[in-house]
């Protein structure tokens, strides 16, 4: 026996006629065809293959908006209530596509052009010339080699961050004060850090660190004079900025650990090191892996400090891939070649992060 209240919560399937579904499909296909034709015509026009085309890509954008609107409307026309639920997600997906996929395709096109902003000819297709130039560019490969050093430095940063997290998780005096103090570097932008430390405190003539070095017996203190020293100082400044980020994640993980397990290990007679090795560290592995992976992603984008302090010098010793690409745009105005370098680096990052995540997943799933 059903009541009126039960009927209010009964969901029935929509009865949509075949003609109505056909109308929805026609809307999508016609608008998609219009969008595809305009995009192909404009691409051929930009490539100099045909004279028919528009002055800008704006008509193609309007065609995309028409197709997106028709696609959303067709969901309701052809699927009824289920289509309305789709509208909660579909507009956001289309918006992301317009902000990510289209610029990516445009960047891929620019990668195979000779486009120097100092020239009045604009982008001129040059085939595989940019790829051959990259293959023979020793400075680019040197920047990739430097990225290996910078990424490996994350392991040292993790050890320091874990030690600070353990310290701030212990019952020490002024614990809240030290938590705030250790987080201060994270509140500063890398640009501020580079000017405050790299350009001011480490200034060779009048910087306080240089004066201190002279007092300690270093006759000619030059923090960025040799490749090894310059690379180490860049790592140190970047680590000083982002170690608090890893520390706060690890501290949150330590505070979430079950206190009963740690107390049980102490009751069983485990020393502090044994408790850390056998209980705390294994339980912290998920948080540790997350912190390390996120830090590596940030490290792969390292550029601000290098650009402001050393500009990649001396002799490219401190260059990251991002800072090298930035100089291709800023100093040489070489948009086509710089875009190709960025695209190749994007592919390398995707491959590296994919392999890293798979390795982490297998490591976490293996039996203890």
N, C-alpha and C positions, 0 to 999 in steps of 0.2 A: 504494500500500500504506500503510494507516494504522496507526499505533502507538497503544499505550494512552495515551502522553503527549499525542498529538494530540487524542484523544477528550476529555481532561480540559479542553481549551481550546475545545471546540466549543460554540457557543451555539445552542440550538434555540428556536424560537418556541413560546410556550405555546398549548396547545389549550384554549380557554375556551369552554364551552358557551353557547348562547344564553340558557338559563334563568339561568345564573350572571350573565351580563351584565345580564339584566333585573332581577335582585335588586339588583345594585349601583346601577342607575339609579333604582330605586324608593326605595332608601335616601336617595339624594341629593335627589330631588324631594320626598319626604315631609318630610324635615328642613328643606329650603329653604322649603316651603310653610308649615310651622309657624313658622319664623323670620319670614317675611314677614307672616303674619297677626298675630303678636304685636307686631311692630314697628308695623304700621299701626294696630292697636287702641290701642297705647300713645301713638302720636303724636296720634291723634284725641282720646284722653282728656286728654293734656296741653294740647291746643288748646281744650279745653272743648266739643268738639262732641258727645261721648258721655259717659255716666256710667260705662260699662264700661271698666275698666282697672286697672292696678296702682299701688301707692303709689310704687314706684321702677321704674327701668328694669332691675333685676336679672334678672327673668324673661326679658327679651329677650336679655340677655347669655348666660344659660344656653342659650337656644335657638340662639344663634350658635355656642356651643361644641359643641352637639350636631350642628349642620350641618357645622361644620369637621371634627369627628371622623368623621362619616358620609362626607364628601367624601374624606378621606384613606383610609378603609377601602375605599371604592368603587374607588379607583385600583388597589388590589391585587386586588380581586375581579374587576374587569372587564378589567384589562390585565396581570395577572400580574407577571412580572419587570420589565417596563417601568414598571408602577405603583410598584413598590418603589423604583426609581430616582427617580421623581417625588417620593417622600416626603423626599428629601434637601433639596428646595427648598420644597415646598408649605406645610409648617407655618410656615416663616419668612415666606412671602408672606402667609399668613392672619394672622399676628401683626402684621405691618406694617399690614395693612388695618385691624385692630382699633385700632391706635394712631394712625393717620393719618386714614383715611377717616371713621370714626365721629365723632371730635371735629370734623372739618371740617364734616360734615353738621349736627352739633349747633350749631356756631358759625354756620352759615348760617341755621339756624332762629332763633337768638338775635338775629341781625342785624335781623330784622324784628319785634322786640318792644320794648316799653317796659319795661325792667327796671332799676329803681333799687334798690340794696341797702338804701337807707334806707326803702323802702316794704315793707309786709307783704303786699302783694298778689302778689308774685312777677312772673314774666314775663307781660306782657299784649301780645298781638299788636297792632301798630299800623300794619300795611301799609307804605306807602312813606314814612311820616313821617320816619324816620331818614335816608333817602336825600335827601329835600328839605332836611332840616336840614344835611346834609353839603354839599349844593350851595351853600348860602348861608353856610357857615361860613368866614369869611375867615381865621381862624387856621389851619384845616386846609390851605387852599391856600397860605398863607404857609409852613407847614412843608414842603409839597411843593416850593416854590420854594427853600427853604434846602437841601433835599436835592440840588438841581442844583448849588449852590455846593460842597457837601461832596463830591459825586462828581467834579466837575471838579478838585478839589484833589488827587485821586489822581495826576494827571499830574505835578504838582510832586513828590509823594512818590516817584514812580517815578524821576524824574531824580536825586533825592538818593540813593535806595537804589542806583541803578546806579553812581553815583559812589563810594559807600562800598564797593560790591562790587568795583569795579576797584581801589580802594586796598588792600583787604584781600587781593586776589589777587596784588598786586605783591610783589616781594621787599623788604619794608620791615622795619625792626627792630621787635621786640616785636609781630610780626604776630598771634601766638596770643593775646597779652594783649588787644589791641584787639578781636579777634573776640569775646572774652568780654564786654568792656566794652560794646560796641555792642549785644549781645544782652540786656543787663540790662533795658532798658525792656519788652521782650517778656515777661519773666518776671513782671512786675507786672500785677495786674488793673487794668482801667480805673477801678474804684472807688478803689483805692489811689492811682492817679495823680491823680485828681480831688481827693482830699483832701490829698495831699502837695504838689501844685503849685498847683492852683486855689484851694484853701481855706487853705493855709498860706503857701507862698512868695509868692503873689500877694495876700495879705491887705493891704488898703489901709493900715491903720494900722501894723502891726508886721511885716509880711512882709518878708523880706530883699530881694526883687526891688523892692518898693515903696520901701524905703529907698535902694536903689541908684539908682532912678529919680529920687528927690529929690536925691541927690548930684550927678546928671548934669544937674539943672536943671528937671526936671518937677515943678512946684509941687504939683499935686494928682493924683498917679498913680492912675488908676482903669482897671484892665485890662478891666473889664466894664461900663464906664459908657455907652459909645456902641454902637449896633448893629453898626457895622463892626468896631470893635475887639474886641467880645465874640465875634463870629463868627470873627474871625481867631485869637483865643486858643484857642477851642474846636478849630479846625482844627489849630493848632500842638500842642496837648496830644495830640489823637488821632493826629497824624502821628508825634510822638515815641514813642508807644506801639507803632505798627504798622509804621513804616519798617523796623525790624530784621527783620520777617517777610518783606517783599519783598527785603531785602538778602540774607538767607540763601538764598532761592530763586535769586536771580541769581548769588550766589557759587557755589552748587552747579553752575549752568549754565556759568559761566566755567571752573570746574575740570574740567568734562567736555568742553570743546572740544578738538579734535585739535591737539596742539602742532605737528605737522608743517605744517599749513596756515598757522599764524601765523608760524612760522619761515621758511616759503617767502616770505611777503609781505615780511618783513624783508630776505631775501636779494635780492629783486627791487627793493629800494630804497625801499619804502614807509615814509613817516613814521609816527609814532605815531598821529596823527589819521587818516591814510589807512588804516592797518591797522584802526583801530576802525570807521571808516565803511564800508569795503568788505568786511571779513572778520568782525570780532567781532560787530558789531551785527546783520548779517543772520543769522548763525548763532545768535544769541541770541533771535531773534524768537519761536520757540515758547515758550521759558521766560518771556520778557517778557510775552507775551500771557496766559499762564497766571497769572503773578503779578498782573497788573493786574486780570484778571477776578475772581480770588479776593478781592483787596483791595476791589474794588467791592462784592462781595457782603457783606463785613464792614462796609463803610461804610454800606450801606443799613440796617444794624441799629444804627447809632450811637444810643446813648441814655444809657449809664451816666454818662459825663462831663458831659453836659448836665444830667441830672437832679440830680446832686450839686453842680454848681458854679453854674449859673445858673437852673435850673428853667425853661428856655426863654426867659428874659428877656435883655435888657430889651425888653419889649413883643413877645415872640415872635420876636425877631431871631435867636436861636440855636436855636430849636425844630427838632428833627427830627420826622418823622412818628411814629417809635416813642416818643419822649419825650412827644409830645402825646397819643398814645393812652394811655400810662401814666397821665398826669394825669387823663384822662377816667375811668379806673378808680379811681385812688387818691383824688383830690380831690373828684370829683363823684359817684362810685359809679354812674356811668352805664354799666352793662354792655352794654345793647342797642346804644346808639349807638357805644360804643367798639369793640364787636365788628364792627359794620358798617364802621367806618373801617379796622380791621385787615384785613377781607376785601377791601375795595377796594384797599388798599395791596398785599396779596398778589397780586391780579390784575395790578396795575401792575408789580410786580417781575417776575412771570413773563413778561409781555409784553416788558419792557425787556431782561431777560437773554436771552430767545429772539432778539430782534432783534440784540442785541450779539454773541451767539455766531454767528449767521448772517453778520453783517458780518465778523467775525474770520475765519470759515471761508473766505469769498470772498477776503478780503485775503491769506490764507496760500496760497490755491490759484492766485492770479494769477501769470502768468509773470514772471520777474525781468527 
